[in-house]
């Protein structure tokens, strides 16, 4: 399955909607969107919407870790939304569910300051 990515804004947040499989071949595309948004837009909040991601391997996780690190450097809030049970399990196996701010819904991620 291909990877589809769209960027949109809501309030002052930038939201990157990701759909499909995030793996070794597609994660560089997601990385490009995340890093470009952080470096060029400097939003106060960046939300990665993952509810339509049905598979993520370690390269996808590494991309999100890199995004989180850059967001921290720029003092940008970095949040993940809508992780499926399969994707959440990958985060839990890597013990990263405590490192990331993970929310069930976009509304929760937008209002939690």
C-alpha positions as a Markdown table, in Angstrom:
| # | Residue | x | y | z |
|---|---|---|---|---|
| 1 | Unk | 0.0 | 0.0 | 0.0 |
| 2 | Unk | 1.3 | 3.4 | -0.9 |
| 3 | Unk | 1.8 | 6.3 | 1.6 |
| 4 | Unk | -0.4 | 9.4 | 1.3 |
| 5 | Unk | 0.5 | 12.5 | 3.2 |
| 6 | Unk | -1.4 | 15.8 | 3.5 |
| 7 | Unk | -0.6 | 18.8 | 5.6 |
| 8 | Unk | -3.3 | 21.2 | 6.9 |
| 9 | Unk | -3.7 | 23.8 | 9.6 |
| 10 | Unk | -6.2 | 24.0 | 12.4 |
| 11 | Unk | -6.1 | 26.9 | 14.8 |
| 12 | Unk | -2.4 | 27.5 | 15.0 |
| 13 | Unk | -1.4 | 23.9 | 14.7 |
| 14 | Unk | 0.0 | 22.2 | 11.7 |
| 15 | Unk | -1.4 | 18.7 | 11.2 |
| 16 | Unk | 0.3 | 16.1 | 9.0 |
| 17 | Unk | -2.2 | 13.4 | 8.0 |
| 18 | Unk | -0.5 | 10.1 | 7.2 |
| 19 | Unk | -2.3 | 7.2 | 5.5 |
| 20 | Unk | -0.9 | 3.8 | 4.4 |
| 21 | Unk | 2.2 | 1.9 | 5.4 |
| 22 | Unk | 5.2 | 3.6 | 6.9 |
| 23 | Unk | 8.2 | 1.4 | 6.2 |
| 24 | Unk | 11.8 | 1.6 | 5.1 |
| 25 | Unk | 10.8 | 2.7 | 1.6 |
| 26 | Unk | 8.1 | 5.2 | 2.5 |
| 27 | Unk | 9.4 | 6.7 | 5.8 |
| 28 | Unk | 11.8 | 9.1 | 4.0 |
| 29 | Unk | 8.7 | 10.8 | 2.5 |
| 30 | Unk | 7.1 | 11.2 | 5.9 |
| 31 | Unk | 10.5 | 12.5 | 7.2 |
| 32 | Unk | 10.6 | 15.1 | 4.5 |
| 33 | Unk | 7.1 | 16.4 | 5.4 |
| 34 | Unk | 7.8 | 16.5 | 9.2 |
| 35 | Unk | 11.3 | 18.1 | 9.0 |
| 36 | Unk | 10.2 | 20.6 | 6.3 |
| 37 | Unk | 7.2 | 21.7 | 8.4 |
| 38 | Unk | 9.3 | 22.1 | 11.5 |
| 39 | Unk | 12.1 | 24.0 | 9.8 |
| 40 | Unk | 10.1 | 26.2 | 7.6 |
| 41 | Unk | 6.8 | 26.8 | 9.3 |
| 42 | Unk | 7.8 | 26.8 | 13.0 |
| 43 | Unk | 4.3 | 26.0 | 14.2 |
| 44 | Unk | 3.6 | 26.2 | 18.0 |
| 45 | Unk | 2.1 | 22.7 | 17.7 |
| 46 | Unk | 2.7 | 19.9 | 15.2 |
| 47 | Unk | 0.3 | 17.0 | 15.2 |
| 48 | Unk | 1.0 | 13.7 | 13.3 |
| 49 | Unk | -2.3 | 12.1 | 12.5 |
| 50 | Unk | -1.7 | 8.3 | 12.3 |
| 51 | Unk | -5.2 | 6.8 | 12.5 |
| 52 | Unk | -5.1 | 5.7 | 8.9 |
| 53 | Unk | -1.6 | 4.1 | 9.2 |
| 54 | Unk | -2.0 | 0.3 | 9.2 |
| 55 | Unk | 1.6 | -0.6 | 9.5 |
| 56 | Unk | 4.8 | 1.1 | 10.8 |
| 57 | Unk | 8.2 | -0.4 | 11.1 |
| 58 | Unk | 11.3 | 0.8 | 13.0 |
| 59 | Unk | 12.2 | 3.2 | 10.3 |
| 60 | Unk | 8.9 | 5.0 | 10.7 |
| 61 | Unk | 9.5 | 5.1 | 14.5 |
| 62 | Unk | 13.0 | 6.5 | 13.9 |
| 63 | Unk | 11.5 | 9.2 | 11.7 |
| 64 | Unk | 9.1 | 10.2 | 14.4 |
| 65 | Unk | 11.9 | 10.2 | 17.0 |
| 66 | Unk | 13.9 | 12.5 | 14.8 |
| 67 | Unk | 10.9 | 14.8 | 14.4 |
| 68 | Unk | 10.4 | 14.9 | 18.1 |
| 69 | Unk | 14.0 | 15.8 | 18.7 |
| 70 | Unk | 13.9 | 18.6 | 16.2 |
| 71 | Unk | 10.6 | 19.9 | 17.6 |
| 72 | Unk | 12.2 | 20.0 | 21.0 |
| 73 | Unk | 15.1 | 22.0 | 19.7 |
| 74 | Unk | 12.7 | 24.5 | 18.2 |
| 75 | Unk | 10.4 | 24.5 | 21.3 |
| 76 | Unk | 7.5 | 23.1 | 19.2 |
| 77 | Unk | 4.9 | 20.8 | 20.8 |
| 78 | Unk | 5.0 | 17.5 | 18.9 |
| 79 | Unk | 2.0 | 15.2 | 19.3 |
| 80 | Unk | 0.8 | 11.9 | 17.8 |
| 81 | Unk | -2.8 | 11.1 | 17.3 |
| 82 | Unk | -4.9 | 8.1 | 16.5 |
| 83 | Unk | -2.4 | 5.2 | 16.8 |
| 84 | Unk | -4.0 | 1.9 | 15.8 |
| 85 | Unk | -3.5 | -1.0 | 18.2 |
| 86 | Unk | -0.9 | -2.4 | 15.9 |
| 87 | Unk | 1.1 | 0.8 | 15.6 |
| 88 | Unk | 0.7 | 1.5 | 19.4 |
| 89 | Unk | 2.2 | -2.0 | 20.1 |
| 90 | Unk | 5.3 | -1.1 | 18.1 |
| 91 | Unk | 5.7 | 2.0 | 20.3 |
| 92 | Unk | 5.2 | 0.0 | 23.5 |
| 93 | Unk | 7.7 | -2.6 | 22.4 |
| 94 | Unk | 10.2 | 0.2 | 21.9 |
| 95 | Unk | 9.1 | 1.7 | 25.2 |
| 96 | Unk | 8.4 | 5.0 | 23.4 |
| 97 | Unk | 4.7 | 5.5 | 24.5 |
| 98 | Unk | 6.1 | 7.5 | 27.4 |
| 99 | Unk | 8.4 | 9.6 | 25.3 |
| 100 | Unk | 5.8 | 10.8 | 22.9 |
| 101 | Unk | 2.6 | 12.8 | 23.7 |
| 102 | Unk | 0.0 | 10.4 | 22.3 |
| 103 | Unk | -3.6 | 11.3 | 22.0 |
| 104 | Unk | -6.7 | 9.3 | 20.9 |
| 105 | Unk | -8.3 | 12.2 | 19.0 |
| 106 | Unk | -7.2 | 15.4 | 17.2 |
| 107 | Unk | -9.5 | 17.4 | 19.5 |
| 108 | Unk | -7.7 | 16.2 | 22.6 |
| 109 | Unk | -4.3 | 16.9 | 21.1 |
| 110 | Unk | -5.4 | 20.4 | 20.1 |
| 111 | Unk | -6.8 | 21.4 | 23.5 |
| 112 | Unk | -4.2 | 19.8 | 25.8 |
| 113 | Unk | -1.7 | 22.5 | 26.7 |
